[in-house]
Amino acid sequence: MTAAAIANPETSGIPDAAVVQLMQRLGRAAVAAAAELALASATAKTRALTEAAAAIRCRSSAILAANAEDMREARARALGAAMLDRLALDERRVAAMAAGVEEVAALPDPVGTVIGEWTRPNGLTIQRVRVPLGVIGIIYESRPNVTADAGALCLKSGNAAILRGGSESVRSSAAIHACLVEGLSAAGLPPAAIQLVPTADRAAVGQMLGGMQEFLDVVVPRGGKSLVERVQREARVPVIGHLEGNCHVYVDRDADLAMARKVTLNAKMRRTGICGAAETLLVDRGCPPGYLAALIGDLIAAGCAVRGDASAQAVDSRVIAASEADWYTEYLDAIIALRVVEGVEEAIAHIARYGSAHTEAIITANATTADRFLARVDSAIVLHNASTQFADGGEFGMGAEIGISTDRFHARGPVGVEQLTSYKYVVRGSGQVRP
């Protein structure tokens, strides 16, 4: 793929046959790299990541320059504020990206870990041992930091990665990917261990979903609802991910008001465009007088539009009437739905009906109520007296995440290095035969 095609992703003009050939070539290289990575030493993988992090810091100016070009084009395309926020890099975010790669490097190597061991009466010794998944395809939009996070996590867990970033972040992702390749080369690992699809032609996504099952073992989507829906609908290999992050904060009658105000405001407004941002606020009708007004006032003062039920509107005339659709909506914007509920049971029922099984929080000083909420809310992440914005692999001590999974099998919640492994059984005997 030429530099011109990368620089002008929407007008690359690559015919479908060329895209098929390109993706097949990437797939074959990834399979070969995965076989080598599965046997790579922990020392080599750690060195590759350490060198990659150093390269990200060293090339910070080049990464920011590439991002500036992406931002300029994104504004010209009139992309929304939430997408622009996800796309934007600054010195702090680049430094955090490098630090995240270093945190992944410092994690224990999961490959080869014995997670179960027992001996049978016939003398057979059986071990359950962690192994890589193989080749992971990651399809993502806008966030260039996913290039670093996904590449690092796949490498640490012994998997080869094929990364397909969005056209809006093509220059930023390419600059970051170059740093990862530099780290791989420095450690003597195959550069094809982390490949970035060098075209924004949408046919490449189609190939990853429907034409590469002989190469890909799993696909992970990171992006908006339409992208995730397409991946889940069209993928011919297993998918790890979540469709929506309709996250809730429930303020209980036994909540401390100062804590409730602080946590609610952070959960909604710290970054409105991330999947862990709170989208619905549930407030117990049994809260002391003034709680509801204070919570609404804080949100509106911070620039958040509040769409509430009749009880919320009665407290503050600035509250817009909520529709049934609002309870289902992931806004990814400075908008929140607000409902007054009759205690924790109604809050749990509301989340069960309208939630997306992503992340929910309860604010209360009542340990019994908190335990009931944590046990009965069936979401990937449940929190007590903490912001939903902690729904993040880095905040969980995983160094980074490849995404949040709301599945009920294999991986759930932040997907880190351990979640990117499977296992096999290693059986040792001394000549036993089965009668």
SVG drawing of the C-alpha trace seen along z (x, -y; Angstrom):
<svg xmlns="http://www.w3.org/2000/svg" viewBox="-45 -26 62 79">
<polyline fill="none" stroke="black" stroke-width="0.4" points="0.0,0.0 1.4,-3.4 1.9,-6.3 -0.6,-8.3 -3.3,-5.7 -2.8,-6.0 -2.8,-9.8 -6.0,-9.8 -8.0,-6.9 -11.3,-7.8 -10.1,-8.1 -7.6,-5.2 -9.5,-3.7 -8.3,-0.1 -10.3,2.4 -11.9,5.2 -9.6,7.9 -6.6,5.9 -8.1,5.6 -8.7,9.4 -5.1,10.0 -3.9,7.5 -5.9,9.0 -4.9,12.6 -1.3,11.5 -1.7,9.9 -3.5,13.0 -0.8,15.4 1.9,13.2 -0.1,13.1 -0.5,16.8 3.2,17.3 3.9,14.6 1.4,16.1 3.2,19.5 6.5,17.8 4.9,15.6 3.4,18.6 6.9,19.8 8.5,16.4 10.1,15.8 8.5,13.5 11.8,11.5 11.5,10.9 7.9,9.8 8.7,7.5 11.6,5.9 9.5,5.4 6.9,3.5 9.5,1.5 11.2,0.4 7.8,-0.4 6.9,-2.7 10.2,-4.4 9.6,-4.9 6.2,-6.5 7.8,-9.0 10.6,-9.7 8.3,-10.2 5.6,-12.2 6.0,-15.2 5.5,-13.1 2.5,-11.4 0.9,-14.7 1.6,-16.1 -0.1,-13.2 -3.0,-13.6 -3.3,-17.3 -3.8,-16.3 -6.4,-13.7 -8.2,-16.3 -8.1,-18.9 -9.7,-16.5 -12.2,-15.3 -13.4,-18.9 -13.7,-19.4 -16.0,-16.4 -18.0,-17.9 -17.6,-14.9 -19.4,-15.2 -17.9,-16.5 -17.8,-13.0 -15.8,-11.5 -13.5,-14.5 -12.8,-14.0 -12.0,-10.3 -9.7,-11.2 -7.8,-14.0 -4.3,-13.4 -2.2,-15.8 1.1,-15.4 -0.7,-14.1 -2.5,-11.4 0.6,-10.3 2.5,-10.0 -0.4,-8.0 -0.3,-5.8 3.4,-5.1 2.8,-4.5 0.0,-2.0 2.3,0.0 4.9,0.1 2.3,1.3 1.3,4.1 5.0,4.9 5.3,5.2 2.4,7.6 3.1,11.3 3.3,13.3 0.1,15.4 1.3,17.9 2.3,21.2 0.7,20.5 -0.6,23.6 -4.2,22.7 -5.2,26.2 -3.4,29.4 -4.4,32.8 -3.5,36.5 -5.9,39.2 -6.0,42.6 -4.4,44.3 -1.3,42.0 -2.0,39.5 -1.0,36.0 -3.3,33.4 -2.5,29.7 -4.7,26.9 -2.2,24.4 -2.8,21.0 -2.2,20.6 -2.7,17.7 -5.9,17.5 -3.9,17.1 -4.6,14.2 -6.9,11.4 -8.5,8.9 -9.4,5.6 -11.7,3.2 -12.0,-0.2 -13.1,-3.8 -11.5,-7.2 -9.5,-6.2 -5.8,-6.1 -4.7,-4.9 -6.4,-1.6 -3.6,-0.9 -1.1,-0.9 -3.4,0.7 -4.6,3.5 -1.1,4.2 0.5,4.3 -2.1,6.6 -2.1,9.0 1.7,9.2 1.9,9.8 -0.6,12.6 1.3,14.2 -1.3,13.3 -0.7,11.8 -2.9,8.8 -4.4,7.4 -5.5,3.8 -8.0,1.9 -8.5,-1.6 -11.0,-4.1 -10.3,-6.4 -10.6,-9.4 -7.5,-8.2 -5.4,-6.7 -2.4,-9.0 -2.3,-8.9 -2.6,-5.1 0.1,-4.7 2.5,-6.8 1.8,-4.8 2.0,-1.5 5.5,-2.4 6.6,-2.6 5.2,0.9 7.1,2.3 10.2,0.7 9.8,2.4 9.2,5.8 12.3,5.4 14.5,4.4 13.4,7.6 14.0,9.9 10.3,10.7 8.5,10.8 7.2,7.3 4.1,9.1 3.1,9.8 1.3,6.5 0.0,5.4 -2.0,2.3 -4.3,2.6 -2.9,0.0 -6.1,-1.1 -9.4,-2.6 -11.3,-0.9 -14.4,0.5 -13.9,3.7 -11.1,4.5 -13.6,4.7 -15.7,7.0 -12.8,9.3 -11.9,9.4 -15.5,10.4 -16.4,12.8 -13.2,13.8 -10.5,14.5 -11.8,17.2 -8.8,19.4 -6.5,16.8 -8.5,15.0 -9.4,16.7 -11.4,13.9 -12.6,10.4 -12.9,7.5 -14.9,4.4 -14.3,1.0 -16.6,-1.7 -20.1,-2.9 -23.3,-0.9 -23.5,-0.5 -19.9,0.9 -20.5,3.4 -23.8,4.5 -22.2,5.1 -19.4,7.1 -21.7,9.2 -23.9,9.8 -21.3,10.6 -18.4,12.1 -17.7,15.8 -15.4,16.1 -16.1,15.5 -16.6,11.8 -15.6,10.3 -17.2,6.9 -20.3,5.0 -23.0,3.3 -23.8,0.4 -22.7,-1.1 -26.0,-2.3 -24.6,-2.7 -26.5,-3.7 -25.9,-5.4 -28.4,-4.8 -28.5,-7.2 -30.0,-5.4 -31.9,-7.0 -28.9,-6.2 -26.4,-7.9 -24.1,-10.7 -25.1,-13.8 -21.6,-15.1 -20.4,-11.7 -23.5,-11.3 -23.0,-14.7 -19.3,-14.1 -19.6,-10.6 -22.6,-11.4 -21.0,-14.4 -17.8,-12.5 -19.7,-9.4 -21.5,-11.6 -19.2,-14.5 -15.5,-13.4 -15.6,-12.1 -19.0,-11.8 -17.9,-10.0 -16.6,-6.8 -18.6,-3.6 -18.3,-3.9 -20.0,-7.3 -23.3,-7.2 -26.3,-7.6 -29.1,-7.3 -29.4,-8.5 -31.8,-6.8 -32.7,-8.6 -34.5,-7.0 -37.7,-8.8 -36.8,-8.2 -33.8,-10.5 -33.8,-13.4 -35.3,-16.7 -32.9,-18.6 -30.9,-15.6 -32.7,-15.5 -32.5,-19.3 -28.8,-19.3 -28.0,-16.5 -30.0,-18.1 -28.4,-21.5 -24.9,-20.1 -25.5,-18.4 -27.1,-21.4 -24.4,-23.8 -21.8,-21.5 -23.5,-21.8 -25.4,-18.6 -29.0,-18.4 -31.3,-16.5 -34.2,-14.5 -36.3,-13.4 -39.6,-12.0 -42.5,-14.0 -40.9,-14.0 -37.6,-15.4 -39.4,-18.1 -41.4,-19.1 -38.1,-19.9 -36.4,-21.8 -38.2,-23.4 -35.1,-23.1 -35.5,-19.4 -36.8,-18.2 -39.5,-15.5 -38.0,-12.1 -39.4,-9.7 -39.4,-5.9 -36.6,-5.8 -34.4,-7.9 -34.1,-5.0 -32.5,-2.8 -30.2,-5.5 -26.4,-5.6 -25.9,-9.3 -22.1,-9.5 -22.8,-13.2 -23.6,-15.7 -27.1,-14.4 -28.5,-12.2 -31.8,-10.5 -33.2,-10.8 -35.9,-8.8 -37.1,-8.8 -37.6,-5.2 -39.2,-3.6 -36.0,-2.2 -33.3,0.3 -35.7,2.9 -37.2,0.6 -33.7,-0.6 -32.6,3.0 -35.7,3.7 -35.1,0.6 -31.5,1.6 -32.6,5.1 -35.2,3.8 -33.3,0.9 -29.6,1.6 -27.0,3.0 -25.2,5.2 -22.1,2.9 -21.5,0.9 -23.8,-0.2 -23.1,-2.0 -24.9,-2.4 -24.2,-5.2 -25.2,-4.3 -23.9,-4.1 -26.1,-1.0 -24.0,2.1 -27.0,4.4 -28.5,2.4 -25.2,2.2 -24.7,6.0 -28.2,6.6 -27.6,4.3 -24.1,5.8 -25.5,9.4 -28.7,8.8 -27.6,6.5 -26.4,8.7 -23.9,6.4 -20.2,7.0 -19.1,4.4 -21.0,3.2 -19.6,0.6 -20.4,-0.7 -19.6,-4.3 -17.5,-4.8 -17.8,-6.4 -18.8,-4.3 -15.8,-5.9 -13.6,-3.3 -14.9,-0.8 -11.5,-0.6 -8.8,2.1 -6.1,-0.4 -8.0,-1.3 -8.4,2.4 -4.7,2.8 -4.6,4.6 -2.3,2.0 -4.8,1.4 -7.8,3.2 -8.7,4.4 -12.3,3.6 -15.2,4.2 -17.1,7.5 -20.7,7.9 -20.7,11.6 -21.5,14.3 -18.9,16.7 -15.1,16.7 -14.4,13.0 -16.6,10.4 -15.7,6.9 -12.4,5.4 -10.5,7.7 -6.8,7.8 -4.0,10.2 -5.5,13.1 -8.8,12.8 -6.9,13.0 -5.8,16.5 -7.5,19.9 -6.1,23.1 -5.1,26.6 -4.7,29.7 -1.2,31.2 -1.4,34.8 1.7,36.8 1.7,40.5 3.9,43.5 2.6,45.9 -1.1,45.9 -3.6,47.4 -7.4,47.2 -9.1,50.5"/>
</svg>
